[in-house]
Amino acid sequence: MNYMTVREAGEKWGIGGRMVTLYCAAGRIKGAEKIGNMWLLPKDAEKPEDGRVKREVQSGK
């Protein structure tokens, strides 16, 4: 299986490496493996959906 690094995944998905690391640590990327202090992700892994929710801001007008 071919793997990519956290940095490569971040560039591919348009997000920061820290967010990719958090997804890996939370088990949200299928097939991600931690080797020593480095995460390896399958090249064909898909970006997980962002679980953070923005709340609606109501206008005071």
PyMOL Python script that loads the backbone (N, CA, C, O; Angstrom):
from pymol import cmd

cmd.read_pdbstr("""\
ATOM      1  N   MET A   1       0.845  -1.180   0.000  1.00  0.00           N
ATOM      2  CA  MET A   1       0.000   0.000   0.000  1.00  0.00           C
ATOM      3  C   MET A   1       0.890   1.243   0.000  1.00  0.00           C
ATOM      4  O   MET A   1       1.900   1.291   0.702  1.00  0.00           O
ATOM      5  N   ASN A   2       0.514   2.232  -0.781  1.00  0.00           N
ATOM      6  CA  ASN A   2       1.249   3.493  -0.841  1.00  0.00           C
ATOM      7  C   ASN A   2       0.736   4.443   0.229  1.00  0.00           C
ATOM      8  O   ASN A   2      -0.468   4.530   0.475  1.00  0.00           O
ATOM      9  N   TYR A   3       1.659   5.152   0.860  1.00  0.00           N
ATOM     10  CA  TYR A   3       1.301   6.061   1.943  1.00  0.00           C
ATOM     11  C   TYR A   3       1.728   7.484   1.633  1.00  0.00           C
ATOM     12  O   TYR A   3       2.602   7.716   0.798  1.00  0.00           O
ATOM     13  N   MET A   4       1.098   8.441   2.322  1.00  0.00           N
ATOM     14  CA  MET A   4       1.499   9.841   2.253  1.00  0.00           C
ATOM     15  C   MET A   4       1.672  10.354   3.679  1.00  0.00           C
ATOM     16  O   MET A   4       1.135   9.782   4.628  1.00  0.00           O
ATOM     17  N   THR A   5       2.420  11.429   3.811  1.00  0.00           N
ATOM     18  CA  THR A   5       2.664  12.012   5.127  1.00  0.00           C
ATOM     19  C   THR A   5       1.530  12.975   5.484  1.00  0.00           C
ATOM     20  O   THR A   5       0.663  13.270   4.662  1.00  0.00           O
ATOM     21  N   VAL A   6       1.559  13.450   6.716  1.00  0.00           N
ATOM     22  CA  VAL A   6       0.577  14.428   7.178  1.00  0.00           C
ATOM     23  C   VAL A   6       0.656  15.692   6.325  1.00  0.00           C
ATOM     24  O   VAL A   6      -0.370  16.255   5.944  1.00  0.00           O
ATOM     25  N   ARG A   7       1.866  16.131   6.028  1.00  0.00           N
ATOM     26  CA  ARG A   7       2.054  17.341   5.212  1.00  0.00           C
ATOM     27  C   ARG A   7       1.456  17.152   3.816  1.00  0.00           C
ATOM     28  O   ARG A   7       0.763  18.037   3.315  1.00  0.00           O
ATOM     29  N   GLU A   8       1.720  16.007   3.190  1.00  0.00           N
ATOM     30  CA  GLU A   8       1.177  15.743   1.852  1.00  0.00           C
ATOM     31  C   GLU A   8      -0.347  15.712   1.876  1.00  0.00           C
ATOM     32  O   GLU A   8      -0.994  16.241   0.973  1.00  0.00           O
ATOM     33  N   ALA A   9      -0.920  15.096   2.903  1.00  0.00           N
ATOM     34  CA  ALA A   9      -2.380  15.037   3.019  1.00  0.00           C
ATOM     35  C   ALA A   9      -2.959  16.435   3.200  1.00  0.00           C
ATOM     36  O   ALA A   9      -3.984  16.767   2.605  1.00  0.00           O
ATOM     37  N   GLY A  10      -2.307  17.251   4.017  1.00  0.00           N
ATOM     38  CA  GLY A  10      -2.772  18.618   4.227  1.00  0.00           C
ATOM     39  C   GLY A  10      -2.777  19.427   2.944  1.00  0.00           C
ATOM     40  O   GLY A  10      -3.720  20.172   2.678  1.00  0.00           O
ATOM     41  N   GLU A  11      -1.728  19.284   2.150  1.00  0.00           N
ATOM     42  CA  GLU A  11      -1.659  19.989   0.869  1.00  0.00           C
ATOM     43  C   GLU A  11      -2.735  19.483  -0.087  1.00  0.00           C
ATOM     44  O   GLU A  11      -3.360  20.271  -0.795  1.00  0.00           O
ATOM     45  N   LYS A  12      -2.947  18.187  -0.108  1.00  0.00           N
ATOM     46  CA  LYS A  12      -3.940  17.577  -0.995  1.00  0.00           C
ATOM     47  C   LYS A  12      -5.356  18.031  -0.636  1.00  0.00           C
ATOM     48  O   LYS A  12      -6.173  18.290  -1.520  1.00  0.00           O
ATOM     49  N   TRP A  13      -5.645  18.125   0.674  1.00  0.00           N
ATOM     50  CA  TRP A  13      -6.992  18.447   1.149  1.00  0.00           C
ATOM     51  C   TRP A  13      -7.201  19.925   1.438  1.00  0.00           C
ATOM     52  O   TRP A  13      -8.322  20.340   1.729  1.00  0.00           O
ATOM     53  N   GLY A  14      -6.139  20.729   1.362  1.00  0.00           N
ATOM     54  CA  GLY A  14      -6.273  22.158   1.609  1.00  0.00           C
ATOM     55  C   GLY A  14      -6.475  22.522   3.073  1.00  0.00           C
ATOM     56  O   GLY A  14      -7.153  23.502   3.384  1.00  0.00           O
ATOM     57  N   ILE A  15      -5.888  21.735   3.976  1.00  0.00           N
ATOM     58  CA  ILE A  15      -5.974  22.019   5.410  1.00  0.00           C
ATOM     59  C   ILE A  15      -4.576  21.935   6.015  1.00  0.00           C
ATOM     60  O   ILE A  15      -3.639  21.471   5.365  1.00  0.00           O
ATOM     61  N   GLY A  16      -4.442  22.378   7.237  1.00  0.00           N
ATOM     62  CA  GLY A  16      -3.146  22.355   7.899  1.00  0.00           C
ATOM     63  C   GLY A  16      -2.764  20.970   8.385  1.00  0.00           C
ATOM     64  O   GLY A  16      -3.619  20.112   8.607  1.00  0.00           O
ATOM     65  N   GLY A  17      -1.476  20.770   8.543  1.00  0.00           N
ATOM     66  CA  GLY A  17      -0.974  19.495   9.028  1.00  0.00           C
ATOM     67  C   GLY A  17      -1.476  19.153  10.418  1.00  0.00           C
ATOM     68  O   GLY A  17      -1.703  17.984  10.731  1.00  0.00           O
ATOM     69  N   ARG A  18      -1.653  20.180  11.264  1.00  0.00           N
ATOM     70  CA  ARG A  18      -2.148  19.942  12.621  1.00  0.00           C
ATOM     71  C   ARG A  18      -3.551  19.347  12.588  1.00  0.00           C
ATOM     72  O   ARG A  18      -3.863  18.456  13.378  1.00  0.00           O
ATOM     73  N   MET A  19      -4.401  19.828  11.683  1.00  0.00           N
ATOM     74  CA  MET A  19      -5.763  19.294  11.579  1.00  0.00           C
ATOM     75  C   MET A  19      -5.721  17.838  11.106  1.00  0.00           C
ATOM     76  O   MET A  19      -6.489  17.007  11.592  1.00  0.00           O
ATOM     77  N   VAL A  20      -4.839  17.530  10.171  1.00  0.00           N
ATOM     78  CA  VAL A  20      -4.690  16.148   9.703  1.00  0.00           C
ATOM     79  C   VAL A  20      -4.251  15.262  10.866  1.00  0.00           C
ATOM     80  O   VAL A  20      -4.769  14.158  11.033  1.00  0.00           O
ATOM     81  N   THR A  21      -3.298  15.738  11.670  1.00  0.00           N
ATOM     82  CA  THR A  21      -2.829  14.980  12.832  1.00  0.00           C
ATOM     83  C   THR A  21      -3.966  14.727  13.813  1.00  0.00           C
ATOM     84  O   THR A  21      -4.086  13.628  14.354  1.00  0.00           O
ATOM     85  N   LEU A  22      -4.794  15.729  14.044  1.00  0.00           N
ATOM     86  CA  LEU A  22      -5.938  15.562  14.951  1.00  0.00           C
ATOM     87  C   LEU A  22      -6.922  14.532  14.408  1.00  0.00           C
ATOM     88  O   LEU A  22      -7.456  13.724  15.168  1.00  0.00           O
ATOM     89  N   TYR A  23      -7.168  14.556  13.092  1.00  0.00           N
ATOM     90  CA  TYR A  23      -8.042  13.551  12.480  1.00  0.00           C
ATOM     91  C   TYR A  23      -7.468  12.146  12.678  1.00  0.00           C
ATOM     92  O   TYR A  23      -8.208  11.210  12.978  1.00  0.00           O
ATOM     93  N   CYS A  24      -6.159  12.001  12.511  1.00  0.00           N
ATOM     94  CA  CYS A  24      -5.507  10.699  12.690  1.00  0.00           C
ATOM     95  C   CYS A  24      -5.643  10.222  14.132  1.00  0.00           C
ATOM     96  O   CYS A  24      -6.019   9.077  14.381  1.00  0.00           O
ATOM     97  N   ALA A  25      -5.339  11.097  15.072  1.00  0.00           N
ATOM     98  CA  ALA A  25      -5.384  10.737  16.489  1.00  0.00           C
ATOM     99  C   ALA A  25      -6.798  10.370  16.928  1.00  0.00           C
ATOM    100  O   ALA A  25      -6.976   9.546  17.825  1.00  0.00           O
ATOM    101  N   ALA A  26      -7.794  10.974  16.303  1.00  0.00           N
ATOM    102  CA  ALA A  26      -9.187  10.692  16.646  1.00  0.00           C
ATOM    103  C   ALA A  26      -9.712   9.452  15.927  1.00  0.00           C
ATOM    104  O   ALA A  26     -10.850   9.040  16.154  1.00  0.00           O
ATOM    105  N   GLY A  27      -8.887   8.851  15.058  1.00  0.00           N
ATOM    106  CA  GLY A  27      -9.310   7.652  14.333  1.00  0.00           C
ATOM    107  C   GLY A  27     -10.275   7.932  13.201  1.00  0.00           C
ATOM    108  O   GLY A  27     -11.041   7.052  12.808  1.00  0.00           O
ATOM    109  N   ARG A  28     -10.248   9.145  12.671  1.00  0.00           N
ATOM    110  CA  ARG A  28     -11.207   9.527  11.634  1.00  0.00           C
ATOM    111  C   ARG A  28     -10.711   9.262  10.218  1.00  0.00           C
ATOM    112  O   ARG A  28     -11.455   9.452   9.256  1.00  0.00           O
ATOM    113  N   ILE A  29      -9.451   8.822  10.081  1.00  0.00           N
ATOM    114  CA  ILE A  29      -8.909   8.501   8.760  1.00  0.00           C
ATOM    115  C   ILE A  29      -8.622   7.008   8.728  1.00  0.00           C
ATOM    116  O   ILE A  29      -7.723   6.514   9.410  1.00  0.00           O
ATOM    117  N   LYS A  30      -9.402   6.302   7.921  1.00  0.00           N
ATOM    118  CA  LYS A  30      -9.279   4.849   7.835  1.00  0.00           C
ATOM    119  C   LYS A  30      -7.925   4.461   7.254  1.00  0.00           C
ATOM    120  O   LYS A  30      -7.520   4.964   6.206  1.00  0.00           O
ATOM    121  N   GLY A  31      -7.231   3.563   7.946  1.00  0.00           N
ATOM    122  CA  GLY A  31      -5.954   3.060   7.466  1.00  0.00           C
ATOM    123  C   GLY A  31      -4.744   3.859   7.908  1.00  0.00           C
ATOM    124  O   GLY A  31      -3.616   3.495   7.575  1.00  0.00           O
ATOM    125  N   ALA A  32      -4.951   4.947   8.656  1.00  0.00           N
ATOM    126  CA  ALA A  32      -3.820   5.753   9.129  1.00  0.00           C
ATOM    127  C   ALA A  32      -3.054   4.974  10.195  1.00  0.00           C
ATOM    128  O   ALA A  32      -3.652   4.349  11.070  1.00  0.00           O
ATOM    129  N   GLU A  33      -1.735   5.018  10.112  1.00  0.00           N
ATOM    130  CA  GLU A  33      -0.883   4.303  11.064  1.00  0.00           C
ATOM    131  C   GLU A  33       0.151   5.254  11.637  1.00  0.00           C
ATOM    132  O   GLU A  33       0.700   6.096  10.926  1.00  0.00           O
ATOM    133  N   LYS A  34       0.412   5.112  12.929  1.00  0.00           N
ATOM    134  CA  LYS A  34       1.445   5.917  13.568  1.00  0.00           C
ATOM    135  C   LYS A  34       2.697   5.065  13.694  1.00  0.00           C
ATOM    136  O   LYS A  34       2.693   4.028  14.358  1.00  0.00           O
ATOM    137  N   ILE A  35       3.759   5.508  13.056  1.00  0.00           N
ATOM    138  CA  ILE A  35       5.048   4.829  13.097  1.00  0.00           C
ATOM    139  C   ILE A  35       6.000   5.752  13.855  1.00  0.00           C
ATOM    140  O   ILE A  35       6.405   6.791  13.334  1.00  0.00           O
ATOM    141  N   GLY A  36       6.354   5.376  15.073  1.00  0.00           N
ATOM    142  CA  GLY A  36       7.180   6.252  15.905  1.00  0.00           C
ATOM    143  C   GLY A  36       6.395   7.498  16.263  1.00  0.00           C
ATOM    144  O   GLY A  36       5.370   7.421  16.940  1.00  0.00           O
ATOM    145  N   ASN A  37       6.876   8.654  15.806  1.00  0.00           N
ATOM    146  CA  ASN A  37       6.151   9.898  16.057  1.00  0.00           C
ATOM    147  C   ASN A  37       5.550  10.477  14.777  1.00  0.00           C
ATOM    148  O   ASN A  37       5.202  11.657  14.735  1.00  0.00           O
ATOM    149  N   MET A  38       5.427   9.651  13.729  1.00  0.00           N
ATOM    150  CA  MET A  38       4.961  10.115  12.432  1.00  0.00           C
ATOM    151  C   MET A  38       3.720   9.331  11.996  1.00  0.00           C
ATOM    152  O   MET A  38       3.673   8.108  12.121  1.00  0.00           O
ATOM    153  N   TRP A  39       2.724  10.047  11.485  1.00  0.00           N
ATOM    154  CA  TRP A  39       1.528   9.405  10.951  1.00  0.00           C
ATOM    155  C   TRP A  39       1.713   9.145   9.460  1.00  0.00           C
ATOM    156  O   TRP A  39       2.230   9.996   8.735  1.00  0.00           O
ATOM    157  N   LEU A  40       1.292   7.970   9.006  1.00  0.00           N
ATOM    158  CA  LEU A  40       1.266   7.632   7.587  1.00  0.00           C
ATOM    159  C   LEU A  40      -0.177   7.341   7.205  1.00  0.00           C
ATOM    160  O   LEU A  40      -0.869   6.583   7.885  1.00  0.00           O
ATOM    161  N   LEU A  41      -0.623   7.947   6.114  1.00  0.00           N
ATOM    162  CA  LEU A  41      -1.997   7.798   5.657  1.00  0.00           C
ATOM    163  C   LEU A  41      -2.000   7.146   4.283  1.00  0.00           C
ATOM    164  O   LEU A  41      -1.108   7.414   3.477  1.00  0.00           O
ATOM    165  N   PRO A  42      -2.984   6.294   3.995  1.00  0.00           N
ATOM    166  CA  PRO A  42      -3.070   5.715   2.658  1.00  0.00           C
ATOM    167  C   PRO A  42      -3.225   6.819   1.606  1.00  0.00           C
ATOM    168  O   PRO A  42      -3.938   7.797   1.832  1.00  0.00           O
ATOM    169  N   LYS A  43      -2.561   6.662   0.463  1.00  0.00           N
ATOM    170  CA  LYS A  43      -2.639   7.665  -0.612  1.00  0.00           C
ATOM    171  C   LYS A  43      -4.075   7.897  -1.068  1.00  0.00           C
ATOM    172  O   LYS A  43      -4.421   9.000  -1.491  1.00  0.00           O
ATOM    173  N   ASP A  44      -4.911   6.863  -0.984  1.00  0.00           N
ATOM    174  CA  ASP A  44      -6.290   6.994  -1.454  1.00  0.00           C
ATOM    175  C   ASP A  44      -7.273   7.382  -0.345  1.00  0.00           C
ATOM    176  O   ASP A  44      -8.486   7.332  -0.549  1.00  0.00           O
ATOM    177  N   ALA A  45      -6.758   7.767   0.823  1.00  0.00           N
ATOM    178  CA  ALA A  45      -7.629   8.164   1.934  1.00  0.00           C
ATOM    179  C   ALA A  45      -8.394   9.429   1.568  1.00  0.00           C
ATOM    180  O   ALA A  45      -7.870  10.323   0.903  1.00  0.00           O
ATOM    181  N   GLU A  46      -9.650   9.485   2.018  1.00  0.00           N
ATOM    182  CA  GLU A  46     -10.478  10.651   1.758  1.00  0.00           C
ATOM    183  C   GLU A  46     -10.478  11.568   2.971  1.00  0.00           C
ATOM    184  O   GLU A  46     -10.350  11.117   4.109  1.00  0.00           O
ATOM    185  N   LYS A  47     -10.621  12.850   2.711  1.00  0.00           N
ATOM    186  CA  LYS A  47     -10.659  13.839   3.790  1.00  0.00           C
ATOM    187  C   LYS A  47     -11.934  13.628   4.605  1.00  0.00           C
ATOM    188  O   LYS A  47     -13.027  13.582   4.040  1.00  0.00           O
ATOM    189  N   PRO A  48     -11.804  13.500   5.929  1.00  0.00           N
ATOM    190  CA  PRO A  48     -12.998  13.357   6.755  1.00  0.00           C
ATOM    191  C   PRO A  48     -13.797  14.662   6.779  1.00  0.00           C
ATOM    192  O   PRO A  48     -13.253  15.748   6.576  1.00  0.00           O
ATOM    193  N   GLU A  49     -15.079  14.529   7.030  1.00  0.00           N
ATOM    194  CA  GLU A  49     -15.929  15.710   7.133  1.00  0.00           C
ATOM    195  C   GLU A  49     -15.542  16.494   8.381  1.00  0.00           C
ATOM    196  O   GLU A  49     -15.261  15.911   9.429  1.00  0.00           O
ATOM    197  N   ASP A  50     -15.531  17.809   8.262  1.00  0.00           N
ATOM    198  CA  ASP A  50     -15.182  18.665   9.401  1.00  0.00           C
ATOM    199  C   ASP A  50     -16.311  18.590  10.419  1.00  0.00           C
ATOM    200  O   ASP A  50     -17.440  18.985  10.130  1.00  0.00           O
ATOM    201  N   GLY A  51     -16.010  18.085  11.605  1.00  0.00           N
ATOM    202  CA  GLY A  51     -17.021  17.891  12.635  1.00  0.00           C
ATOM    203  C   GLY A  51     -17.371  19.148  13.404  1.00  0.00           C
ATOM    204  O   GLY A  51     -18.324  19.160  14.183  1.00  0.00           O
ATOM    205  N   ARG A  52     -16.602  20.209  13.188  1.00  0.00           N
ATOM    206  CA  ARG A  52     -16.905  21.457  13.890  1.00  0.00           C
ATOM    207  C   ARG A  52     -18.139  22.094  13.267  1.00  0.00           C
ATOM    208  O   ARG A  52     -18.304  22.079  12.047  1.00  0.00           O
ATOM    209  N   VAL A  53     -18.990  22.645  14.095  1.00  0.00           N
ATOM    210  CA  VAL A  53     -20.244  23.225  13.622  1.00  0.00           C
ATOM    211  C   VAL A  53     -20.231  24.723  13.893  1.00  0.00           C
ATOM    212  O   VAL A  53     -19.965  25.173  15.008  1.00  0.00           O
ATOM    213  N   LYS A  54     -20.522  25.469  12.856  1.00  0.00           N
ATOM    214  CA  LYS A  54     -20.643  26.914  13.029  1.00  0.00           C
ATOM    215  C   LYS A  54     -22.091  27.216  13.384  1.00  0.00           C
ATOM    216  O   LYS A  54     -23.020  26.671  12.787  1.00  0.00           O
ATOM    217  N   ARG A  55     -22.263  28.081  14.353  1.00  0.00           N
ATOM    218  CA  ARG A  55     -23.629  28.431  14.715  1.00  0.00           C
ATOM    219  C   ARG A  55     -24.050  29.650  13.913  1.00  0.00           C
ATOM    220  O   ARG A  55     -23.222  30.457  13.489  1.00  0.00           O
ATOM    221  N   GLU A  56     -25.348  29.764  13.717  1.00  0.00           N
ATOM    222  CA  GLU A  56     -25.878  30.884  12.968  1.00  0.00           C
ATOM    223  C   GLU A  56     -25.840  32.140  13.809  1.00  0.00           C
ATOM    224  O   GLU A  56     -26.163  32.115  14.996  1.00  0.00           O
ATOM    225  N   VAL A  57     -25.447  33.228  13.198  1.00  0.00           N
ATOM    226  CA  VAL A  57     -25.435  34.512  13.883  1.00  0.00           C
ATOM    227  C   VAL A  57     -26.674  35.272  13.449  1.00  0.00           C
ATOM    228  O   VAL A  57     -26.903  35.485  12.259  1.00  0.00           O
ATOM    229  N   GLN A  58     -27.472  35.678  14.430  1.00  0.00           N
ATOM    230  CA  GLN A  58     -28.693  36.407  14.110  1.00  0.00           C
ATOM    231  C   GLN A  58     -28.424  37.900  14.157  1.00  0.00           C
ATOM    232  O   GLN A  58     -27.766  38.409  15.065  1.00  0.00           O
ATOM    233  N   SER A  59     -28.943  38.572  13.172  1.00  0.00           N
ATOM    234  CA  SER A  59     -28.772  40.015  13.090  1.00  0.00           C
ATOM    235  C   SER A  59     -29.674  40.703  14.107  1.00  0.00           C
ATOM    236  O   SER A  59     -30.823  40.300  14.287  1.00  0.00           O
ATOM    237  N   GLY A  60     -29.170  41.727  14.769  1.00  0.00           N
ATOM    238  CA  GLY A  60     -29.946  42.451  15.767  1.00  0.00           C
ATOM    239  C   GLY A  60     -30.791  43.559  15.169  1.00  0.00           C
ATOM    240  O   GLY A  60     -31.346  44.380  15.899  1.00  0.00           O
ATOM    241  N   LYS A  61     -30.892  43.590  13.859  1.00  0.00           N
ATOM    242  CA  LYS A  61     -31.647  44.667  13.190  1.00  0.00           C
ATOM    243  C   LYS A  61     -33.106  44.357  13.098  1.00  0.00           C
ATOM    244  O   LYS A  61     -33.875  45.157  12.565  1.00  0.00           O
TER     245      LYS A  61
END
""", "prot")
cmd.dss("prot")
cmd.show_as("cartoon", "prot")
cmd.util.cbc("prot")
cmd.orient("prot")
